[in-house]
Amino acid sequence: MPPAPPSPPFSLRRRALLGMGALGLWPGAAPGLSARPLQFPRDHGSHPELRTEWWYITGHAEAAGRQWGFQVTFFRSRVDATQGLHSAFAAKQLLFAHAALTDVQGRRLHHDQRIARAGFGVAQASEADTLVRLQDWSLARSGLPSGPAQGSRYAARIEGADFGLDLLFDTTQPLLLQGQQGLSRKGPQPEQASYYYSQPQLQVRGSIVLRGQRMAIDTASGRAWMDHEWSEALMHPEAVGWDWVGMNLHDGSALTAFRLRRADGSALWAGGSWRAPGQAAQVFDAQAVVFTPERFWSSPHSGARYPVQWRVQTPVGVFGVHALLDPQELDSSGSTGAIYWEGLCNLVDSAGRPVGRGYLEMTGYAKPLRL
């Protein structure tokens, strides 16, 4: 069992801004992040000087003749109130982790969570490269044994209450720097920004375990998406949540689209990117992305009403985002405290033809995201 979450003010966010997990409002003004070249492998690692960070992998694959979706996310949050303390027991950094498995045929979502303070051999996030560990869960990056020198292999190992993931993800494309060369605006003020890059079109290998049954992944069927994002920024006071999609298209393209939402459902800020194979990324400005809900599902658990089918207008075309399974709501009350929807979806073109698959995340529907 994961430890109980700390009481306020130490119960921290899921993503500090769009596309990021839990986000919160912090007192005072956050300084703007400076534009700088991202440096690798250093920037694959942790950035404990900034408040919020996450490493996030979602994907899909076939195993045992069935379709599956999966999510693995590790979060790091700096606890401001303890930074001046000298005790080794001071909780200066907290680590959280969420994992989920969508059983498309069985029409069920399985999920689990972890939380711990960094240190004491229990939890760690390396600054040198991606190496995040929380109890018996881990995510680690290494170079590819062969292929491009800048290629990456991620190894994720999760043992949940009734499911497990033992997965390897290999890059097939260069890094996708989001925003302006990795500095991504998340609101109308310059300080509302993050450093942010993605690894789309990851090849997937390994196995899924469900109720003790281990199932090898069909390597030809799987694709995954990895995001790494870190920020000092505040969420805009009017924002209550966000809608975000990361989609691997069948032709090798990659689509990111997001919006931050006010309480009345209107867009406060939006953005995203598009990259076709072998081409430079096209960055979308805040007015160029429009999310329009088309179908809703109400959670019997939280009472939240989620749009599970969207029309998403972008500069490269209009797409439909259709949930493969409606009940993909996650309750992270045992760690970050947020209740949100994150699940496997199909991407279709304006004629309704399937063109890709990926994940949709929707936050702030059960309650506004606040500290």
MIKE-82061 format. One record per residue (C-alpha): residue number from 0; x negated, y, z negated. Coordinates in Angstrom, 3 decimals, decimal comma, always signed. Layout:
N
+-----+----------+----------+----------+
!   i !       c1 !       c2 !       c3 !
+-----+----------+----------+----------+
! NUM !        X !        Y !        Z !
...
+-----+----------+----------+----------+
This chain:
371
+-----+----------+----------+----------+
!   i !       c1 !       c2 !       c3 !
+-----+----------+----------+----------+
!   0 !   +0,000 !   +0,000 !   +0,000 !
!   1 !   -1,303 !   +3,498 !   +0,756 !
!   2 !   -1,758 !   +5,833 !   -2,202 !
!   3 !   +0,972 !   +8,347 !   -2,904 !
!   4 !   +0,539 !  +11,718 !   -1,206 !
!   5 !   -0,851 !  +14,557 !   -3,320 !
!   6 !   +1,596 !  +17,090 !   -4,612 !
!   7 !   +1,710 !  +20,648 !   -3,170 !
!   8 !   -0,339 !  +22,584 !   -2,291 !
!   9 !   -2,357 !  +19,546 !   -1,208 !
!  10 !   +0,290 !  +17,814 !   +0,892 !
!  11 !   -1,034 !  +18,804 !   +4,276 !
!  12 !   +0,323 !  +19,076 !   +7,771 !
!  13 !   +0,733 !  +16,524 !  +10,512 !
!  14 !   -0,545 !  +18,597 !  +13,391 !
!  15 !   -1,583 !  +22,112 !  +12,958 !
!  16 !   -0,165 !  +23,307 !  +16,252 !
!  17 !   +1,400 !  +21,961 !  +19,380 !
!  18 !   +0,099 !  +18,708 !  +20,632 !
!  19 !   -1,454 !  +18,457 !  +17,144 !
!  20 !   +0,176 !  +16,571 !  +14,353 !
!  21 !   +1,632 !  +18,250 !  +11,317 !
!  22 !   +1,252 !  +21,868 !  +11,071 !
!  23 !   +1,693 !  +24,308 !   +8,320 !
!  24 !   +1,796 !  +27,961 !   +7,410 !
!  25 !   -1,176 !  +29,124 !   +5,354 !
!  26 !   -1,382 !  +32,454 !   +3,530 !
!  27 !   -3,535 !  +35,181 !   +5,030 !
!  28 !   -4,744 !  +35,777 !   +8,549 !
!  29 !   -6,785 !  +33,176 !  +10,373 !
!  30 !   -9,688 !  +34,453 !  +12,472 !
!  31 !   -9,571 !  +33,794 !  +16,180 !
!  32 !  -11,720 !  +30,991 !  +17,528 !
!  33 !  -14,518 !  +32,091 !  +19,822 !
!  34 !  -14,857 !  +30,697 !  +23,322 !
!  35 !  -17,875 !  +28,393 !  +23,426 !
!  36 !  -19,057 !  +25,456 !  +25,507 !
!  37 !  -18,112 !  +22,174 !  +23,884 !
!  38 !  -21,178 !  +20,023 !  +23,251 !
!  39 !  -21,113 !  +16,238 !  +23,321 !
!  40 !  -21,507 !  +13,902 !  +21,570 !
!  41 !  -21,463 !  +16,432 !  +18,683 !
!  42 !  -17,932 !  +17,684 !  +19,435 !
!  43 !  -16,602 !  +14,127 !  +19,501 !
!  44 !  -17,264 !  +14,241 !  +15,753 !
!  45 !  -15,614 !  +15,979 !  +12,823 !
!  46 !  -15,576 !  +19,758 !  +12,227 !
!  47 !  -15,030 !  +20,082 !   +8,459 !
!  48 !  -15,518 !  +23,863 !   +8,515 !
!  49 !  -12,117 !  +24,187 !  +10,219 !
!  50 !   -8,852 !  +23,391 !   +8,524 !
!  51 !   -7,193 !  +20,789 !  +10,724 !
!  52 !   -8,372 !  +18,097 !  +13,109 !
!  53 !   -7,093 !  +14,913 !  +14,674 !
!  54 !   -8,093 !  +12,077 !  +16,980 !
!  55 !   -5,016 !  +10,750 !  +18,725 !
!  56 !   -4,593 !   +7,771 !  +21,060 !
!  57 !   -1,345 !   +6,638 !  +22,647 !
!  58 !   -0,801 !   +4,085 !  +25,352 !
!  59 !   +1,075 !   +1,152 !  +26,775 !
!  60 !   +0,297 !   -2,369 !  +27,930 !
!  61 !   +1,782 !   -5,791 !  +28,532 !
!  62 !   +1,057 !   -8,727 !  +26,225 !
!  63 !   +2,758 !  -12,123 !  +26,086 !
!  64 !   +4,868 !  -11,046 !  +29,055 !
!  65 !   +6,365 !   -8,091 !  +27,161 !
!  66 !   +5,936 !   -4,313 !  +27,278 !
!  67 !   +4,432 !   -2,479 !  +24,308 !
!  68 !   +3,600 !   +1,071 !  +23,363 !
!  69 !   +1,126 !   +2,042 !  +20,653 !
!  70 !   -0,079 !   +5,088 !  +18,741 !
!  71 !   -3,206 !   +5,499 !  +16,570 !
!  72 !   -3,865 !   +8,899 !  +14,977 !
!  73 !   -6,437 !   +9,985 !  +12,397 !
!  74 !   -6,154 !  +13,430 !  +10,786 !
!  75 !   -8,618 !  +15,444 !   +8,718 !
!  76 !   -7,481 !  +18,417 !   +6,610 !
!  77 !   -9,689 !  +20,781 !   +4,638 !
!  78 !   -8,285 !  +21,643 !   +1,185 !
!  79 !   -9,022 !  +25,327 !   +0,747 !
!  80 !   -8,390 !  +25,463 !   -3,000 !
!  81 !  -11,206 !  +22,996 !   -3,801 !
!  82 !  -13,993 !  +24,253 !   -1,522 !
!  83 !  -15,781 !  +26,111 !   -4,344 !
!  84 !  -15,732 !  +23,170 !   -6,766 !
!  85 !  -18,956 !  +21,243 !   -7,414 !
!  86 !  -17,460 !  +18,013 !   -8,722 !
!  87 !  -17,907 !  +14,941 !   -6,539 !
!  88 !  -14,296 !  +14,108 !   -7,369 !
!  89 !  -12,931 !  +17,327 !   -5,838 !
!  90 !  -10,678 !  +16,530 !   -2,877 !
!  91 !  -12,331 !  +18,875 !   -0,378 !
!  92 !  -11,237 !  +16,922 !   +2,691 !
!  93 !   -8,195 !  +14,667 !   +3,033 !
!  94 !   -7,856 !  +11,983 !   +5,691 !
!  95 !   -4,548 !  +10,666 !   +6,977 !
!  96 !   -3,761 !   +8,018 !   +9,560 !
!  97 !   -0,600 !   +6,972 !  +11,397 !
!  98 !   -0,149 !   +3,893 !  +13,556 !
!  99 !   +2,875 !   +2,648 !  +15,472 !
! 100 !   +3,832 !   -0,191 !  +17,784 !
! 101 !   +6,848 !   +0,041 !  +20,086 !
! 102 !   +8,348 !   -3,340 !  +21,007 !
! 103 !  +10,280 !   -2,417 !  +24,151 !
! 104 !  +11,946 !   -5,823 !  +24,600 !
! 105 !  +12,713 !   -6,205 !  +20,899 !
! 106 !  +14,051 !   -2,620 !  +20,765 !
! 107 !  +12,117 !   -1,792 !  +17,613 !
! 108 !   +9,408 !   +0,548 !  +16,374 !
! 109 !   +6,905 !   -0,657 !  +13,765 !
! 110 !   +4,792 !   +1,928 !  +11,955 !
! 111 !   +2,497 !   +2,370 !   +8,983 !
! 112 !   +0,359 !   +5,101 !   +7,395 !
! 113 !   -2,651 !   +5,792 !   +5,161 !
! 114 !   -3,957 !   +8,709 !   +3,069 !
! 115 !   -7,118 !   +9,185 !   +0,996 !
! 116 !   -9,653 !  +11,826 !   +0,041 !
! 117 !  -12,932 !  +11,703 !   +1,926 !
! 118 !  -15,823 !  +10,028 !   +0,134 !
! 119 !  -16,522 !   +7,185 !   -2,280 !
! 120 !  -16,741 !   +4,731 !   +0,606 !
! 121 !  -12,965 !   +4,842 !   +1,061 !
! 122 !  -12,588 !   +7,389 !   +3,858 !
! 123 !  -15,003 !   +9,241 !   +6,127 !
! 124 !  -15,135 !  +11,306 !   +9,321 !
! 125 !  -18,613 !  +11,579 !  +10,834 !
! 126 !  -19,800 !  +14,946 !  +12,171 !
! 127 !  -22,174 !  +13,325 !  +14,679 !
! 128 !  -19,622 !  +11,461 !  +16,808 !
! 129 !  -16,138 !   +9,950 !  +16,621 !
! 130 !  -16,347 !   +7,611 !  +13,641 !
! 131 !  -13,301 !   +7,878 !  +11,404 !
! 132 !  -12,482 !   +5,317 !   +8,748 !
! 133 !   -9,670 !   +5,221 !   +6,223 !
! 134 !   -9,650 !   +2,091 !   +4,062 !
! 135 !   -9,337 !   -0,824 !   +6,529 !
! 136 !   -8,377 !   +1,371 !   +9,502 !
! 137 !  -10,999 !   +2,798 !  +11,861 !
! 138 !  -11,621 !   +4,579 !  +15,148 !
! 139 !  -15,149 !   +4,707 !  +16,594 !
! 140 !  -16,643 !   +5,983 !  +19,860 !
! 141 !  -19,714 !   +4,699 !  +21,668 !
! 142 !  -21,154 !   +5,100 !  +25,136 !
! 143 !  -20,054 !   +2,755 !  +27,880 !
! 144 !  -22,392 !   -0,242 !  +28,297 !
! 145 !  -22,501 !   +0,583 !  +32,016 !
! 146 !  -21,173 !   +3,293 !  +34,285 !
! 147 !  -21,303 !   +7,099 !  +33,894 !
! 148 !  -23,681 !   +8,414 !  +31,245 !
! 149 !  -20,915 !  +10,592 !  +29,785 !
! 150 !  -18,431 !   +7,731 !  +29,592 !
! 151 !  -16,877 !   +6,683 !  +26,293 !
! 152 !  -15,556 !   +3,534 !  +24,687 !
! 153 !  -13,209 !   +3,865 !  +21,704 !
! 154 !  -12,591 !   +0,974 !  +19,324 !
! 155 !   -9,446 !   +1,132 !  +17,166 !
! 156 !   -8,747 !   -1,371 !  +14,415 !
! 157 !   -5,490 !   -1,183 !  +12,476 !
! 158 !   -3,963 !   -3,673 !  +10,047 !
! 159 !   -0,466 !   -2,546 !   +9,154 !
! 160 !   +2,174 !   -4,126 !   +6,964 !
! 161 !   +3,651 !   -6,287 !   +9,739 !
! 162 !   +1,565 !   -5,447 !  +12,812 !
! 163 !   -2,030 !   -4,943 !  +13,846 !
! 164 !   -3,988 !   -3,353 !  +16,688 !
! 165 !   -7,470 !   -4,397 !  +17,791 !
! 166 !   -8,047 !   -2,311 !  +20,898 !
! 167 !  -10,830 !   -1,018 !  +23,133 !
! 168 !  -10,361 !   +2,016 !  +25,380 !
! 169 !  -12,815 !   +2,829 !  +28,207 !
! 170 !  -12,896 !   +6,128 !  +30,054 !
! 171 !  -12,363 !   +6,079 !  +33,812 !
! 172 !  -12,480 !   +9,851 !  +34,375 !
! 173 !  -14,434 !  +12,857 !  +33,071 !
! 174 !  -13,314 !  +14,747 !  +29,974 !
! 175 !  -10,289 !  +16,975 !  +30,522 !
! 176 !  -10,918 !  +20,310 !  +28,781 !
! 177 !   -7,563 !  +21,824 !  +27,861 !
! 178 !   -6,877 !  +25,560 !  +28,054 !
! 179 !   -9,816 !  +27,736 !  +29,053 !
! 180 !  -12,739 !  +25,284 !  +29,072 !
! 181 !  -11,566 !  +23,667 !  +25,840 !
! 182 !  -10,113 !  +26,702 !  +24,018 !
! 183 !   -6,341 !  +26,223 !  +24,061 !
! 184 !   -3,858 !  +28,946 !  +23,091 !
! 185 !   -0,960 !  +27,772 !  +20,939 !
! 186 !   +0,905 !  +31,040 !  +20,349 !
! 187 !   +1,274 !  +34,718 !  +21,230 !
! 188 !   -1,558 !  +35,844 !  +18,933 !
! 189 !   -5,200 !  +35,068 !  +19,860 !
! 190 !   -5,852 !  +33,429 !  +16,479 !
! 191 !   -3,252 !  +30,774 !  +17,310 !
! 192 !   -5,642 !  +28,546 !  +19,225 !
! 193 !   -7,566 !  +25,310 !  +19,004 !
! 194 !  -10,529 !  +23,529 !  +20,536 !
! 195 !   -8,930 !  +20,739 !  +22,532 !
! 196 !   -9,930 !  +18,085 !  +25,051 !
! 197 !   -8,272 !  +14,953 !  +26,377 !
! 198 !   -9,366 !  +11,591 !  +27,772 !
! 199 !   -6,569 !  +10,479 !  +30,135 !
! 200 !   -6,345 !   +7,243 !  +32,120 !
! 201 !   -8,195 !   +5,101 !  +29,563 !
! 202 !   -8,433 !   +1,400 !  +30,388 !
! 203 !   -7,091 !   -0,807 !  +27,584 !
! 204 !   -8,359 !   -4,180 !  +26,334 !
! 205 !   -7,906 !   -6,159 !  +23,145 !
! 206 !   -4,952 !   -7,590 !  +21,296 !
! 207 !   -1,757 !   -6,782 !  +19,431 !
! 208 !   -0,666 !   -8,671 !  +16,316 !
! 209 !   +2,978 !   -8,819 !  +15,267 !
! 210 !   +4,073 !  -10,867 !  +12,264 !
! 211 !   +0,922 !  -12,968 !  +12,447 !
! 212 !   +1,117 !  -13,672 !  +16,188 !
! 213 !   -1,902 !  -12,369 !  +18,126 !
! 214 !   -1,214 !  -11,434 !  +21,753 !
! 215 !   -3,956 !  -10,613 !  +24,257 !
! 216 !   -3,390 !   -7,531 !  +26,382 !
! 217 !   -3,073 !   -7,893 !  +30,134 !
! 218 !   -5,933 !   -5,579 !  +31,097 !
! 219 !   -4,420 !   -4,716 !  +34,479 !
! 220 !   -1,262 !   -3,348 !  +32,884 !
! 221 !   -2,514 !   -0,949 !  +30,239 !
! 222 !   -3,321 !   +2,757 !  +30,202 !
! 223 !   -3,950 !   +5,086 !  +27,281 !
! 224 !   -4,458 !   +8,772 !  +26,490 !
! 225 !   -6,780 !  +10,273 !  +23,881 !
! 226 !   -6,621 !  +13,798 !  +22,405 !
! 227 !   -9,138 !  +15,405 !  +20,062 !
! 228 !   -8,193 !  +18,791 !  +18,652 !
! 229 !   -9,445 !  +20,993 !  +15,821 !
! 230 !   -8,364 !  +24,414 !  +14,618 !
! 231 !   -8,327 !  +27,057 !  +11,909 !
! 232 !   -5,209 !  +28,617 !  +13,345 !
! 233 !   -1,796 !  +29,322 !  +11,895 !
! 234 !   +1,459 !  +28,276 !  +13,442 !
! 235 !   +3,463 !  +31,331 !  +14,444 !
! 236 !   +6,003 !  +32,194 !  +11,685 !
! 237 !   +8,926 !  +31,828 !  +14,093 !
! 238 !   +7,941 !  +28,322 !  +15,216 !
! 239 !   +9,747 !  +25,369 !  +13,607 !
! 240 !   +8,205 !  +22,592 !  +15,732 !
! 241 !   +7,127 !  +21,575 !  +19,204 !
! 242 !   +7,730 !  +19,253 !  +22,149 !
! 243 !   +4,676 !  +17,711 !  +23,848 !
! 244 !   +4,016 !  +15,147 !  +26,583 !
! 245 !   +0,810 !  +13,443 !  +27,716 !
! 246 !   +1,399 !  +11,381 !  +30,863 !
! 247 !   -0,835 !   +9,079 !  +32,900 !
! 248 !   +0,484 !   +8,991 !  +36,450 !
! 249 !   +0,266 !   +5,837 !  +38,563 !
! 250 !   -1,881 !   +7,638 !  +41,169 !
! 251 !   -4,514 !   +8,526 !  +38,541 !
! 252 !   -3,321 !  +12,075 !  +37,833 !
! 253 !   -2,855 !  +13,421 !  +34,302 !
! 254 !   -0,084 !  +15,738 !  +33,074 !
! 255 !   +0,032 !  +17,662 !  +29,786 !
! 256 !   +3,005 !  +19,891 !  +28,938 !
! 257 !   +4,126 !  +21,439 !  +25,678 !
! 258 !   +6,207 !  +24,146 !  +24,082 !
! 259 !   +6,526 !  +25,590 !  +20,579 !
! 260 !  +10,138 !  +26,032 !  +19,559 !
! 261 !  +12,109 !  +28,574 !  +17,516 !
! 262 !  +14,970 !  +27,511 !  +15,229 !
! 263 !  +17,512 !  +28,326 !  +17,955 !
! 264 !  +15,740 !  +25,944 !  +20,370 !
! 265 !  +14,209 !  +28,653 !  +22,546 !
! 266 !  +10,557 !  +28,475 !  +23,578 !
! 267 !   +8,101 !  +30,642 !  +21,649 !
! 268 !   +5,052 !  +29,494 !  +23,617 !
! 269 !   +4,310 !  +26,874 !  +26,263 !
! 270 !   +1,469 !  +25,495 !  +28,315 !
! 271 !   -0,200 !  +22,406 !  +29,678 !
! 272 !   -2,410 !  +21,178 !  +32,483 !
! 273 !   -2,543 !  +18,975 !  +35,574 !
! 274 !   -5,479 !  +17,111 !  +37,023 !
! 275 !   -5,421 !  +14,981 !  +40,161 !
! 276 !   -8,156 !  +12,338 !  +40,584 !
! 277 !  -11,452 !  +13,921 !  +41,519 !
! 278 !  -10,044 !  +17,460 !  +41,320 !
! 279 !  -10,496 !  +20,362 !  +38,900 !
! 280 !   -7,842 !  +20,802 !  +36,229 !
! 281 !   -5,038 !  +23,295 !  +36,788 !
! 282 !   -4,095 !  +25,121 !  +33,575 !
! 283 !   -0,459 !  +26,245 !  +33,130 !
! 284 !   +0,337 !  +29,629 !  +31,630 !
! 285 !   +2,990 !  +30,170 !  +28,970 !
! 286 !   +5,760 !  +31,150 !  +31,396 !
! 287 !   +5,157 !  +28,307 !  +33,851 !
! 288 !   +6,450 !  +25,391 !  +31,744 !
! 289 !  +10,156 !  +24,953 !  +30,954 !
! 290 !  +11,637 !  +22,086 !  +28,902 !
! 291 !  +15,367 !  +21,399 !  +29,409 !
! 292 !  +17,035 !  +18,656 !  +27,312 !
! 293 !  +19,346 !  +16,260 !  +29,176 !
! 294 !  +20,258 !  +13,497 !  +26,706 !
! 295 !  +20,204 !  +13,260 !  +22,895 !
! 296 !  +19,878 !  +10,565 !  +20,237 !
! 297 !  +20,780 !  +11,033 !  +16,565 !
! 298 !  +18,711 !   +9,266 !  +13,914 !
! 299 !  +20,761 !   +7,286 !  +11,376 !
! 300 !  +17,815 !   +7,644 !   +8,980 !
! 301 !  +17,144 !  +11,403 !   +8,966 !
! 302 !  +20,214 !  +12,761 !  +10,735 !
! 303 !  +17,954 !  +14,601 !  +13,192 !
! 304 !  +19,215 !  +14,966 !  +16,764 !
! 305 !  +16,403 !  +14,478 !  +19,287 !
! 306 !  +16,399 !  +15,088 !  +23,045 !
! 307 !  +15,223 !  +11,710 !  +24,384 !
! 308 !  +15,522 !  +12,707 !  +28,012 !
! 309 !  +14,008 !  +15,923 !  +29,371 !
! 310 !  +13,670 !  +17,856 !  +32,591 !
! 311 !  +10,209 !  +19,463 !  +32,547 !
! 312 !   +9,454 !  +22,167 !  +35,073 !
! 313 !   +5,760 !  +22,814 !  +35,820 !
! 314 !   +3,738 !  +24,585 !  +38,528 !
! 315 !   +3,040 !  +21,204 !  +40,162 !
! 316 !   +6,629 !  +19,989 !  +40,244 !
! 317 !   +9,698 !  +19,079 !  +38,235 !
! 318 !   +9,572 !  +15,844 !  +36,239 !
! 319 !  +11,922 !  +13,772 !  +34,147 !
! 320 !  +10,766 !  +12,333 !  +30,814 !
! 321 !  +12,903 !   +9,326 !  +29,791 !
! 322 !  +12,481 !   +7,414 !  +26,529 !
! 323 !  +12,097 !   +3,648 !  +26,953 !
! 324 !  +13,543 !   +3,219 !  +23,465 !
! 325 !  +15,646 !   +5,849 !  +21,653 !
! 326 !  +14,852 !   +4,961 !  +18,010 !
! 327 !  +11,146 !   +5,900 !  +17,956 !
! 328 !  +11,342 !   +8,214 !  +14,930 !
! 329 !   +8,494 !   +7,993 !  +12,404 !
! 330 !   +8,857 !   +8,840 !   +8,719 !
! 331 !   +5,466 !   +9,823 !   +7,306 !
! 332 !   +6,726 !  +10,743 !   +3,842 !
! 333 !   +4,011 !   +8,491 !   +2,408 !
! 334 !   +1,222 !  +10,628 !   +3,898 !
! 335 !   +1,789 !  +13,933 !   +5,705 !
! 336 !   +5,444 !  +14,247 !   +4,684 !
! 337 !   +6,734 !  +14,944 !   +8,205 !
! 338 !   +9,570 !  +13,143 !   +9,977 !
! 339 !   +9,113 !  +13,274 !  +13,740 !
! 340 !   +9,828 !  +11,448 !  +16,998 !
! 341 !   +6,947 !  +10,039 !  +18,998 !
! 342 !   +7,451 !   +7,383 !  +21,585 !
! 343 !   +6,808 !   +5,681 !  +24,886 !
! 344 !   +8,499 !   +7,268 !  +27,916 !
! 345 !   +8,636 !   +6,955 !  +31,673 !
! 346 !   +7,820 !   +9,922 !  +33,888 !
! 347 !   +9,969 !  +10,269 !  +37,006 !
! 348 !   +9,820 !  +12,709 !  +39,910 !
! 349 !  +12,644 !  +15,000 !  +41,074 !
! 350 !  +14,150 !  +12,110 !  +43,053 !
! 351 !  +14,207 !   +9,855 !  +39,985 !
! 352 !  +11,346 !   +7,617 !  +41,124 !
! 353 !   +8,943 !   +6,371 !  +38,394 !
! 354 !   +5,570 !   +8,077 !  +38,807 !
! 355 !   +3,920 !   +7,559 !  +35,423 !
! 356 !   +4,157 !   +6,605 !  +31,782 !
! 357 !   +3,028 !   +8,131 !  +28,527 !
! 358 !   +4,118 !   +9,596 !  +25,214 !
! 359 !   +6,516 !  +12,316 !  +24,086 !
! 360 !   +6,214 !  +13,922 !  +20,654 !
! 361 !   +8,935 !  +16,066 !  +19,063 !
! 362 !   +8,524 !  +17,718 !  +15,669 !
! 363 !  +10,636 !  +20,058 !  +13,553 !
! 364 !  +13,998 !  +18,470 !  +14,342 !
! 365 !  +14,559 !  +16,847 !  +10,948 !
! 366 !  +13,326 !  +19,989 !   +9,162 !
! 367 !  +11,047 !  +22,904 !  +10,042 !
! 368 !   +7,346 !  +22,132 !   +9,715 !
! 369 !   +6,116 !  +24,138 !   +6,771 !
! 370 !   +3,492 !  +23,712 !   +4,067 !
+-----+----------+----------+----------+
